[in-house]
Amino acid sequence: MSNTEHGLLKFITCGSVDDGKSTLIGHILYDSKLLYTDQKRALILDSQVGSRGGKIDYSLLLDGLMAEREQGITIDVAYRYFTTEKRSFIVADTPGHEEYTRNMAVGASFADLAVILVDATRGVLPQTRRHARICALVGIRYFAFAVNKMDLAGYSQERFEAISRDIEKLINELKLANTVIIPVSATEGDNITKRSENMPWYGGDVLLSHLETVAADDEQPEAGFYMPVQRVCRPDHTFRGFQGQIEAGTVSVNDTLTALPSGETAIVKSIHVADKHVDSATAGQPITIQLDREVDVSRGCVLSQKAELKTVKEFEASLLWMDEQKLVPGKEYWVKIGTKLLPAIVTGIRHKVDINTGEFIPVNSAGKNEIVRCEIVMTEPAVIDEFRLHKTLGGLILIDRVSHSTAACGVVEAAKKHHGDGVLLSDGSSELAVGLFDSFYYHPDIHAVLRHSPVAAVYKTGDSLPLQSEEFSYPEDFDISAEFGFANIRKGVFTGFGEHKKDVPLLNRNGIQIDGKLPGDFGKYRRIAVLEKNYEI
């Protein structure tokens, strides 16, 4: 059987610190006889001074840094290529320590499948949950949960089933569709490459067999054709080509392409793969496209056909914050999406995700390794899309403009941010988006007041509204003007859509009174947050 039958599989191992990730991959390499003689001899010698009493320490095959061997932990991502009779693999062994979560996220960004290890003696830990969330965030769709160290748990079926129930809760919470749970021992080799005699109660695949056969390449193709332009090639006055990698779809000579963000169209005159002319090219190929006429295209632009990409200036994103400095609304960063690099401002934080419960928690700042949903404004429109629709134009990083370090990685959740769409009033048949509860931040460097919408919520007829806070103080009775009528608030409760009563204030959807001689703001502009401090203005 050819090792290309199931295609190349790129996967990572992740989980909490000391769960046995490096040991597991090392055991696969050792048992599969994928080591050279000198590597095997060096492993045996190095293990003599290890922590296993002279027994083979398989983690030494992956942990190559001196600090890793001294501490017995993984710090950097270790990539290994190996092949079996059924498949070829690239594996990234990622660190489990919380301090090196950013390194783990880098490994996760390339993978099709995640092997998440859980220590059978400790169960599901917060770092296990964090890594699972990061894998789901970056678009990994296939998961294998390996309950490791079953030898230390006495190969107990009851212990495995108890941990499996906790894993199932996490799977349901993250809505993971393609998962398996396998009991293993990375040090003893149980259920790694061959079935364990110590766990006759387990009837599923062993780990390597699952990796060899899982169909992780059956993802639905992205809509249309698109290619972010990396470089404009102009060797002489007779040729002008646009170079990049095709991210989705197929392009052929005589196709009509649209150049974004300009919107100009042109016909493909020729296609080049390296120094060869071709009639067509498909996803994954690096190519040069020559068009039949001059168009406004440079690095960061996108050539597309039927991809329905968006050109916007504002968007919402879920971010894994990596920087030592806290994320606060109003700070400027470079944002890189596709091949485009632009200045951008994080104008607001909708919420952070509680690692243990998945609950959305309203916050005004975020620290290292926290997952947050943010509102971001760029200095000019760029071609982006939701990550679920087009991964290359939906994945992003934020770069600190002073240190040039990567501050965050994340994905675009909404490619257009509507002011005030965080809160909806609904009577079952009609809805009204309002900005009553938006907060405002003054950015002293750019002398601008930036808006931040609250966590998305829907208030139905009969629901009480949070009309009092440090930033605003609304009356108990008022009406909100809408295109189709008026939303009625009585005694702090949304009572539905009806007529406006003259004896109650009339507000627009942003909370500004519009029926008086002078507009009233009910205090919402009197307290404006300046980064982390409040100032009366």
C-alpha positions as CSV (number, residue, x, y, z in Angstrom):
1,M,0.0,0.0,0.0
2,S,1.4,3.4,-0.9
3,N,2.1,5.9,1.8
4,T,0.3,8.5,-0.3
5,E,-3.0,6.7,-0.3
6,H,-4.4,8.8,2.6
7,G,-2.4,11.9,1.8
8,L,-0.1,13.9,4.0
9,L,-1.3,14.5,7.6
10,K,-0.1,17.5,9.5
11,F,-0.8,17.2,13.2
12,I,0.3,18.5,16.6
13,T,0.5,17.2,20.1
14,C,-0.6,19.5,22.8
15,G,-2.0,19.6,26.4
16,S,-0.8,20.5,29.8
17,V,2.8,20.4,31.0
18,D,4.2,16.9,31.6
19,D,1.3,15.1,30.0
20,G,3.8,13.1,27.9
21,K,3.6,14.7,24.5
22,S,7.2,14.4,23.5
23,T,7.4,10.9,24.9
24,L,4.4,9.8,22.8
25,I,5.8,11.0,19.5
26,G,9.2,9.6,20.4
27,H,7.6,6.2,21.0
28,I,5.9,6.3,17.7
29,L,9.2,7.0,15.9
30,Y,11.0,4.3,17.9
31,D,8.4,1.6,17.5
32,S,7.9,2.3,13.8
33,K,11.7,1.8,13.3
34,L,12.0,5.3,11.9
35,L,15.4,6.0,13.6
36,Y,18.9,5.6,12.2
37,T,21.2,3.3,14.1
38,D,23.3,6.2,15.5
39,Q,20.1,8.0,16.7
40,K,19.0,4.9,18.5
41,R,22.4,4.4,20.1
42,A,22.5,8.0,21.2
43,L,19.0,7.8,22.6
44,I,20.0,4.7,24.7
45,L,23.1,6.5,26.0
46,D,21.4,9.8,26.8
47,S,18.6,7.9,28.7
48,Q,21.2,6.5,31.1
49,V,21.5,9.9,32.8
50,G,17.7,10.7,32.5
51,S,14.9,10.4,35.0
52,R,13.7,6.9,34.1
53,G,16.3,4.9,36.0
54,G,18.2,3.9,32.8
55,K,15.1,3.0,30.8
56,I,14.7,4.6,27.4
57,D,13.4,8.2,27.6
58,Y,11.6,8.6,24.3
59,S,11.0,12.4,24.9
60,L,14.8,13.0,24.2
61,L,14.1,12.4,20.5
62,L,12.0,15.6,20.4
63,D,13.4,17.8,23.2
64,G,16.7,19.0,21.8
65,L,17.4,22.2,23.7
66,M,19.6,22.0,26.8
67,A,17.0,23.8,28.9
68,E,14.4,21.3,27.8
69,R,16.4,18.4,28.9
70,E,17.4,20.0,32.2
71,Q,13.8,20.9,33.1
72,G,12.1,17.9,31.6
73,I,9.7,20.1,29.6
74,T,9.2,21.2,26.0
75,I,9.9,24.9,25.3
76,D,10.1,25.3,21.6
77,V,8.0,23.6,18.9
78,A,9.8,20.5,17.5
79,Y,8.8,19.5,13.9
80,R,9.4,16.0,12.7
81,Y,8.7,14.4,9.3
82,F,8.1,10.6,9.2
83,T,6.4,8.1,7.0
84,T,4.8,4.7,7.5
85,E,3.6,2.2,4.9
86,K,0.2,3.9,4.9
87,R,0.8,7.6,5.2
88,S,3.3,10.5,5.5
89,F,3.3,12.8,8.5
90,I,4.5,16.1,9.7
91,V,4.1,16.5,13.5
92,A,4.7,19.5,15.7
93,D,5.4,18.6,19.3
94,T,4.3,21.8,21.2
95,P,5.1,23.0,24.7
96,G,2.5,22.5,27.5
97,H,3.7,25.1,29.9
98,E,1.4,28.2,30.1
99,E,4.5,30.5,29.6
100,Y,5.0,29.0,26.1
101,T,1.4,29.1,24.9
102,R,2.3,31.4,22.1
103,N,4.7,28.7,20.8
104,M,1.9,26.1,20.9
105,A,-0.4,28.5,18.9
106,V,2.3,28.7,16.2
107,G,2.3,24.9,15.9
108,A,-1.5,24.7,15.8
109,S,-1.7,27.2,13.0
110,F,-0.3,24.6,10.5
111,A,-2.1,21.5,11.6
112,D,-5.1,19.5,10.3
113,L,-5.4,17.3,13.4
114,A,-4.6,17.8,17.1
115,V,-3.6,15.0,19.5
116,I,-4.5,16.4,22.9
117,L,-3.0,14.5,25.8
118,V,-4.6,14.2,29.2
119,D,-2.8,12.8,32.2
120,A,-4.8,9.9,33.6
121,T,-3.6,10.8,37.1
122,R,-4.6,14.5,36.9
123,G,-7.6,14.6,34.5
124,V,-8.6,17.6,32.3
125,L,-6.6,20.7,33.4
126,P,-7.1,24.4,32.6
127,Q,-4.2,24.3,30.2
128,T,-5.7,21.3,28.4
129,R,-8.9,23.4,28.0
130,R,-6.9,26.4,26.8
131,H,-5.1,24.3,24.1
132,A,-8.3,22.7,22.9
133,R,-9.9,26.2,22.5
134,I,-6.8,27.5,20.7
135,C,-7.0,24.5,18.3
136,A,-10.7,25.1,17.6
137,L,-10.0,28.9,17.2
138,V,-7.4,28.4,14.5
139,G,-9.6,26.0,12.5
140,I,-8.5,22.5,13.5
141,R,-11.4,20.2,12.8
142,Y,-10.1,16.7,13.9
143,F,-9.1,15.8,17.4
144,A,-7.7,12.7,19.1
145,F,-7.8,12.9,22.9
146,A,-5.1,10.6,24.3
147,V,-5.6,9.7,28.0
148,N,-2.0,9.1,28.8
149,K,-0.2,7.5,31.8
150,M,-2.8,4.7,32.1
151,D,0.0,2.6,33.6
152,L,0.2,5.0,36.6
153,A,-3.6,4.7,36.9
154,G,-3.5,0.9,37.1
155,Y,-5.0,0.6,33.6
156,S,-8.3,1.4,35.3
157,Q,-11.4,1.4,33.0
158,E,-13.3,3.4,35.6
159,R,-10.7,6.1,35.6
160,F,-10.6,6.3,31.8
161,E,-14.4,6.5,31.6
162,A,-14.5,9.3,34.3
163,I,-12.0,11.4,32.3
164,S,-13.8,10.6,29.1
165,R,-17.0,12.2,30.5
166,D,-15.1,15.4,31.2
167,I,-13.6,15.3,27.7
168,E,-17.1,14.8,26.3
169,K,-18.3,18.0,28.1
170,L,-15.4,19.9,26.5
171,I,-16.2,18.4,23.1
172,N,-19.8,19.5,23.4
173,E,-18.9,23.0,24.6
174,L,-16.5,23.6,21.7
175,K,-18.8,21.8,19.2
176,L,-16.0,19.5,18.0
177,A,-17.4,17.2,15.4
178,N,-14.6,14.7,14.6
179,T,-13.1,13.3,17.8
180,V,-11.8,10.1,19.3
181,I,-10.7,9.3,22.9
182,I,-7.9,6.7,23.3
183,P,-6.4,5.3,26.5
184,V,-2.6,5.1,26.1
185,S,0.7,4.9,28.0
186,A,3.4,6.8,26.1
187,T,6.3,5.3,28.2
188,E,5.2,1.7,28.0
189,G,3.8,1.8,24.5
190,D,0.2,0.8,25.3
191,N,-2.2,1.5,22.4
192,I,0.4,3.7,20.7
193,T,1.4,1.5,17.7
194,K,-0.1,-1.8,18.8
195,R,-3.0,-2.9,21.0
196,S,-2.4,-3.1,24.7
197,E,-2.9,-6.4,26.5
198,N,-3.3,-4.4,29.7
199,M,-6.5,-2.8,28.6
200,P,-8.6,-5.6,27.0
201,W,-11.7,-3.5,27.7
202,Y,-10.8,-0.9,25.0
203,G,-12.0,-1.9,21.6
204,G,-11.1,1.1,19.4
205,D,-8.2,1.9,17.2
206,V,-4.7,2.4,18.5
207,L,-3.3,5.9,18.1
208,L,-1.1,5.3,15.0
209,S,-3.7,3.4,13.2
210,H,-6.2,6.2,13.7
211,L,-3.7,8.8,12.4
212,E,-3.0,6.6,9.4
213,T,-6.6,6.3,8.3
214,V,-8.4,9.5,9.5
215,A,-9.8,11.5,6.5
216,A,-8.6,14.9,7.6
217,D,-8.5,16.3,4.0
218,D,-12.3,16.1,3.3
219,E,-12.9,19.7,4.1
220,Q,-15.4,21.6,1.9
221,P,-13.4,23.8,-0.6
222,E,-13.7,27.5,-0.2
223,A,-15.9,29.4,-2.6
224,G,-14.5,30.8,-5.8
225,F,-10.9,31.6,-6.7
226,Y,-8.6,34.1,-4.9
227,M,-4.9,34.8,-4.7
228,P,-3.4,37.4,-2.4
229,V,-0.7,39.3,-4.3
230,Q,2.8,38.9,-2.7
231,R,4.9,40.6,-5.3
232,V,4.6,42.5,-8.6
233,C,7.1,41.1,-11.1
234,R,8.4,43.7,-13.7
235,P,11.6,42.3,-15.3
236,D,11.3,44.7,-18.3
237,H,8.8,47.1,-19.9
238,T,7.1,44.2,-21.8
239,F,6.0,42.2,-18.9
240,R,4.1,42.9,-15.6
241,G,3.0,39.9,-13.6
242,F,1.4,39.4,-10.2
243,Q,2.9,36.7,-8.0
244,G,1.3,34.8,-5.2
245,Q,-0.1,31.4,-4.0
246,I,-3.5,30.3,-5.0
247,E,-5.5,29.9,-1.8
248,A,-8.7,28.5,-3.3
249,G,-10.2,27.5,-6.6
250,T,-8.7,27.3,-10.1
251,V,-7.7,30.0,-12.6
252,S,-7.3,29.6,-16.4
253,V,-6.1,31.7,-19.3
254,N,-9.0,33.9,-20.5
255,D,-10.7,34.0,-17.1
256,T,-12.0,37.4,-16.0
257,L,-10.6,38.4,-12.6
258,T,-11.5,41.2,-10.2
259,A,-8.7,43.1,-8.5
260,L,-9.6,44.0,-4.9
261,P,-9.9,46.5,-3.3
262,S,-10.0,48.6,-6.5
263,G,-12.8,46.5,-8.1
264,E,-11.2,46.7,-11.6
265,T,-11.6,43.7,-13.9
266,A,-9.2,42.2,-16.4
267,I,-8.7,39.0,-18.4
268,V,-5.9,36.5,-17.7
269,K,-3.4,36.8,-20.5
270,S,-1.0,34.1,-19.3
271,I,-0.1,32.0,-16.3
272,H,3.4,31.0,-15.3
273,V,4.5,28.3,-12.8
274,A,8.2,29.0,-12.2
275,D,9.5,29.5,-15.8
276,K,6.8,27.4,-17.5
277,H,3.7,28.6,-19.3
278,V,0.5,26.7,-18.2
279,D,-3.1,27.0,-19.2
280,S,-4.5,26.7,-15.7
281,A,-3.4,26.4,-12.1
282,T,-5.2,25.3,-8.9
283,A,-5.1,25.9,-5.1
284,G,-1.7,25.5,-3.4
285,Q,0.3,26.4,-6.5
286,P,2.6,29.5,-6.5
287,I,2.1,31.3,-9.8
288,T,2.6,34.5,-11.8
289,I,-0.5,35.9,-13.5
290,Q,-0.2,38.4,-16.4
291,L,-3.4,40.4,-17.2
292,D,-4.5,41.8,-20.5
293,R,-4.4,45.4,-19.3
294,E,-2.9,47.7,-16.7
295,V,-4.8,47.6,-13.3
296,D,-4.1,49.1,-9.9
297,V,-2.6,46.1,-8.1
298,S,0.2,45.9,-5.6
299,R,1.3,43.8,-2.7
300,G,-1.6,43.2,-0.4
301,C,-4.3,43.3,-3.1
302,V,-6.3,40.2,-4.1
303,L,-7.1,38.8,-7.5
304,S,-10.4,36.9,-7.3
305,Q,-13.3,35.4,-9.2
306,K,-16.7,34.5,-7.6
307,A,-15.1,34.4,-4.1
308,E,-17.5,37.1,-2.7
309,L,-14.8,38.6,-0.6
310,K,-15.4,41.7,1.5
311,T,-13.6,45.1,1.5
312,V,-14.0,46.7,4.9
313,K,-12.3,49.0,7.3
314,E,-13.8,47.6,10.6
315,F,-14.2,44.0,11.8
316,E,-14.6,41.9,14.9
317,A,-12.0,39.2,15.7
318,S,-11.3,36.5,18.3
319,L,-7.8,36.8,19.5
320,L,-5.3,34.9,21.6
321,W,-3.4,37.6,23.4
322,M,0.4,36.8,23.5
323,D,2.0,40.0,24.7
324,E,3.3,40.6,28.2
325,Q,1.7,44.1,28.1
326,K,-2.1,44.1,28.6
327,L,-4.4,44.6,25.7
328,V,-6.4,47.9,26.3
329,P,-8.7,49.6,23.9
330,G,-7.2,52.5,21.9
331,K,-3.7,51.1,21.4
332,E,-2.4,51.0,17.8
333,Y,-0.9,47.9,16.2
334,W,0.0,46.6,12.8
335,V,-2.5,44.1,11.5
336,K,-1.4,41.5,9.0
337,I,-4.1,39.7,7.0
338,G,-3.1,37.7,3.9
339,T,-0.3,39.8,2.4
340,K,-1.6,43.1,3.6
341,L,0.0,45.0,6.5
342,L,-1.9,48.1,7.8
343,P,-2.0,50.2,11.0
344,A,-5.0,49.4,13.1
345,I,-6.6,50.3,16.5
346,V,-8.3,47.9,18.9
347,T,-11.4,50.1,19.7
348,G,-13.1,47.8,22.1
349,I,-13.1,44.4,23.8
350,R,-16.5,42.7,23.8
351,H,-15.6,39.9,26.2
352,K,-13.0,37.3,27.2
353,V,-13.6,33.6,27.3
354,D,-13.5,31.8,30.7
355,I,-11.1,28.9,30.0
356,N,-12.9,26.5,32.4
357,T,-16.5,27.2,31.7
358,G,-16.6,28.9,28.2
359,E,-18.5,31.8,29.7
360,F,-18.2,35.2,28.1
361,I,-17.0,37.7,30.7
362,P,-17.2,41.5,30.0
363,V,-13.7,43.1,30.4
364,N,-11.9,46.3,29.7
365,S,-8.5,44.8,29.2
366,A,-6.9,41.4,28.6
367,G,-3.7,39.7,29.7
368,K,-1.3,37.2,28.3
369,N,-2.8,33.9,27.1
370,E,-6.4,35.1,27.4
371,I,-8.9,34.6,24.5
372,V,-10.9,37.7,23.7
373,R,-13.3,39.1,21.1
374,C,-12.4,42.5,19.9
375,E,-13.4,45.3,17.6
376,I,-10.7,46.5,15.3
377,V,-10.5,49.5,13.0
378,M,-7.9,49.8,10.2
379,T,-6.6,53.0,8.7
380,E,-8.0,52.1,5.3
381,P,-10.3,49.4,3.8
382,A,-8.7,46.0,3.2
383,V,-9.8,42.7,1.6
384,I,-10.9,40.3,4.4
385,D,-13.5,37.7,5.1
386,E,-14.8,35.6,8.0
387,F,-12.4,32.8,8.8
388,R,-15.1,30.2,8.4
389,L,-15.5,31.2,4.8
390,H,-11.9,32.0,3.6
391,K,-9.1,31.0,6.0
392,T,-6.2,32.9,4.5
393,L,-8.1,36.2,4.5
394,G,-9.7,35.4,7.9
395,G,-6.6,34.7,9.9
396,L,-4.6,37.6,11.3
397,I,-1.8,38.7,13.6
398,L,-1.4,41.9,15.5
399,I,2.1,43.3,15.7
400,D,3.3,45.8,18.3
401,R,4.4,49.0,16.4
402,V,7.2,49.7,18.8
403,S,8.8,46.4,19.6
404,H,7.7,44.7,16.3
405,S,6.8,41.5,18.3
406,T,3.7,39.5,17.6
407,A,1.1,40.7,20.2
408,A,-1.8,38.4,19.2
409,C,-3.0,35.9,16.7
410,G,-6.7,35.4,15.8
411,V,-9.5,35.0,13.3
412,V,-12.0,37.3,11.8
413,E,-15.5,36.6,13.2
414,A,-17.5,39.4,11.5
415,A,-16.1,41.2,8.5
416,K,-18.2,44.2,9.1
417,K,-18.8,45.8,12.4
418,H,-22.1,47.6,12.8
419,H,-22.2,50.3,15.4
420,G,-24.8,49.5,18.1
421,D,-25.5,46.0,16.9
422,G,-24.5,44.5,20.2
423,V,-28.0,44.8,21.6
424,L,-31.3,43.9,19.8
425,L,-34.9,44.6,20.9
426,S,-37.3,42.0,19.6
427,D,-41.0,41.4,19.9
428,G,-40.9,38.1,17.9
429,S,-41.6,39.6,14.5
430,S,-39.6,42.8,14.5
431,E,-36.1,43.7,15.7
432,L,-34.3,46.9,16.4
433,A,-30.5,47.2,16.9
434,V,-29.7,49.9,19.5
435,G,-26.5,51.5,20.9
436,L,-28.0,52.5,24.2
437,F,-25.3,50.7,26.2
438,D,-22.2,51.5,24.1
439,S,-19.2,52.9,26.0
440,F,-16.7,55.4,24.7
441,Y,-12.9,55.6,25.0
442,Y,-10.8,58.7,24.5
443,H,-7.5,58.0,22.7
444,P,-5.2,60.9,23.6
445,D,-2.6,60.1,20.9
446,I,-5.0,60.4,18.1
447,H,-7.5,62.8,19.9
448,A,-10.5,60.7,19.1
449,V,-13.4,59.1,21.0
450,L,-13.7,55.5,20.1
451,R,-16.9,53.5,20.6
452,H,-17.2,50.0,22.2
453,S,-20.3,47.9,21.9
454,P,-21.3,45.5,24.7
455,V,-21.6,41.8,24.5
456,A,-24.3,40.8,22.0
457,A,-27.7,40.3,23.6
458,V,-31.3,40.1,22.6
459,Y,-34.0,41.7,24.9
460,K,-37.5,40.3,24.2
461,T,-40.9,41.8,25.1
462,G,-41.1,41.7,29.0
463,D,-37.4,41.8,29.6
464,S,-35.9,44.4,32.0
465,L,-33.1,46.6,30.5
466,P,-29.9,47.6,32.4
467,L,-30.7,51.4,32.3
468,Q,-28.3,52.5,35.1
469,S,-24.4,52.3,35.1
470,E,-21.4,54.5,35.7
471,E,-21.6,55.7,32.1
472,F,-25.3,56.4,31.6
473,S,-28.6,56.9,33.5
474,Y,-31.8,56.5,31.5
475,P,-35.2,57.2,32.8
476,E,-37.6,54.4,33.5
477,D,-40.0,55.5,30.7
478,F,-39.0,56.5,27.2
479,D,-39.5,55.6,23.5
480,I,-36.9,54.8,20.8
481,S,-37.6,55.9,17.2
482,A,-37.4,53.3,14.5
483,E,-38.2,53.2,10.8
484,F,-41.2,51.1,11.4
485,G,-42.5,52.7,14.6
486,F,-41.4,53.2,18.2
487,A,-39.9,50.8,20.8
488,N,-41.6,51.4,24.1
489,I,-39.7,51.2,27.5
490,R,-42.0,51.4,30.5
491,K,-40.7,51.1,34.1
492,G,-37.4,49.8,32.8
493,V,-39.1,47.0,30.8
494,F,-39.2,46.6,27.0
495,T,-42.9,46.3,26.3
496,G,-42.8,46.0,22.5
497,F,-43.2,48.3,19.5
498,G,-46.1,50.8,19.5
499,E,-47.0,54.5,19.5
500,H,-44.9,57.3,21.0
501,K,-46.4,59.0,24.0
502,K,-45.7,62.7,24.2
503,D,-45.2,62.7,27.9
504,V,-42.1,60.4,27.8
505,P,-38.7,61.3,26.2
506,L,-38.1,60.2,22.6
507,L,-34.6,58.8,21.9
508,N,-32.8,57.7,18.8
509,R,-31.3,54.2,18.6
510,N,-28.0,55.5,20.0
511,G,-29.7,56.8,23.2
512,I,-29.7,60.6,22.3
513,Q,-32.9,62.5,23.1
514,I,-34.4,64.0,19.9
515,D,-37.6,65.6,21.0
516,G,-36.3,68.4,23.2
517,K,-34.9,71.8,22.3
518,L,-31.4,70.6,23.0
519,P,-30.3,67.0,22.6
520,G,-29.9,65.1,25.9
521,D,-27.4,62.4,26.5
522,F,-28.5,61.0,29.9
523,G,-24.9,61.1,31.1
524,K,-23.5,58.6,28.7
525,Y,-20.8,61.1,27.4
526,R,-19.9,62.5,30.7
527,R,-17.7,59.6,31.8
528,I,-15.3,58.6,29.1
529,A,-12.6,56.0,29.8
530,V,-9.0,57.1,28.9
531,L,-7.2,53.8,28.5
532,E,-7.4,52.3,32.1
533,K,-8.4,55.5,33.9
534,N,-11.6,57.5,34.1
535,Y,-11.8,61.2,33.7
536,E,-14.7,63.5,34.1
537,I,-15.2,65.8,31.1
